[in-house]
Structures are given as structure tokens and as C-alpha cells.
Amino acid sequence: MTVKTIGDALRRGAAVLRAAGIENPAREARLLLAHALNRTQADLVRDGTPEIDVTPFEALLARRAALEPMAYILGSQ
């Protein structure tokens, strides 16, 4: 289990997606993290959780960095 703060996870996610050439890496990182944690994007902003398990998020990041469409990863458009 890898533990990070939400902010750390979002920064790492955006960096990974930026390196993969994703057009809007910060937005997509937020969408993926919210999906991985089963929360809304708004929950991420206001959530006071100091640490989260980012293992599911890392798996989603890898799929998106391999250019898998977001709709396939999230299960909707």
C-alpha cells in the first residue's frame, strides 16, 4: 500500500500524464483520483483526509498514460 496526501497524488498524477502527452493532465488526474477513491472532484478539494492509499489511482494512471481513453477507464463519457 502506497500512502500519500491527495495533493501529492494529484501532483504526481498530473506529472505522469503530462509526460505521456495528455492534453489536460491536471483535470484528468483529478477525474482519475476521484474515480479511484469513489468520490467526487469536489470531495477531493474539501476532504481533510491526511493520507490515502494511491494503489488504485496508480493503476488508473498507468492505463491513461498508455493512452487508453478516459471513457474506457471511467466506464462513461
N, C-alpha and C positions, 0 to 999 in steps of 0.2 A: 504494500500500500504506500503510495506516494502522497504526502500531505503538503498542501500549500494553502496560502490565502487565496481568496477569489481574485484579488488584484494581481497576485503573482501568476496565477493560472491564465488570466486574460492577457497579461503582457507576453507570457511565453507563447500562448496560442497565436496571438497576432504576429509575433516574430516568425513562428514556424510557417504560418500561412503566407506572410509577406515573402519569405524566402522561396516559397513554392510558386510565387507569381499570382496569388489570388488578388483580385481587384480591390476588395474592401475587407482586408484582413481583420480589423478590429471588430467590425459588425458581425462577421461570420464567426469569430472566436466567441463573441457573446452569445450568439444563437446556439453554437455547439455546446458551450458550457451550461447554458440554461437547459438544454435538452438532456445532457448527461446527468444533471442534478435533479431533473424533473421539476424545474422551477421556471418562472417567467424571467424575462430580462429585467423587469422592474425589481423582482425579488433579489437579483444579484446586486443591484445598486444599494438597496436598503438593508440587505442581510448583514447582520453583525457576526456571522459565523467566523471565528478566527482562523479555523483550518478546515480544509475539505480534502476528501480522497479524490485525486485527479486521475486515477487509473482509467475510469470510463471515458473521461474527456480526452486523455492522451490517445485512446483507441480511435475516437471520432476524428481527432486532429490528423492522425496518420491517414485515415481514409480520405479526408478532404485534401490533404497535401498531395495525395496521389491523384488528385483532380477528379475524384468521384463527385458527381453532382450533389449539391446540398439536399435536393428533394429526395434523393435515394437515401441519404443518411438520416434525414429528419422524418422521412415517411410521408411528407406532404410538401406542397409547393408554397 
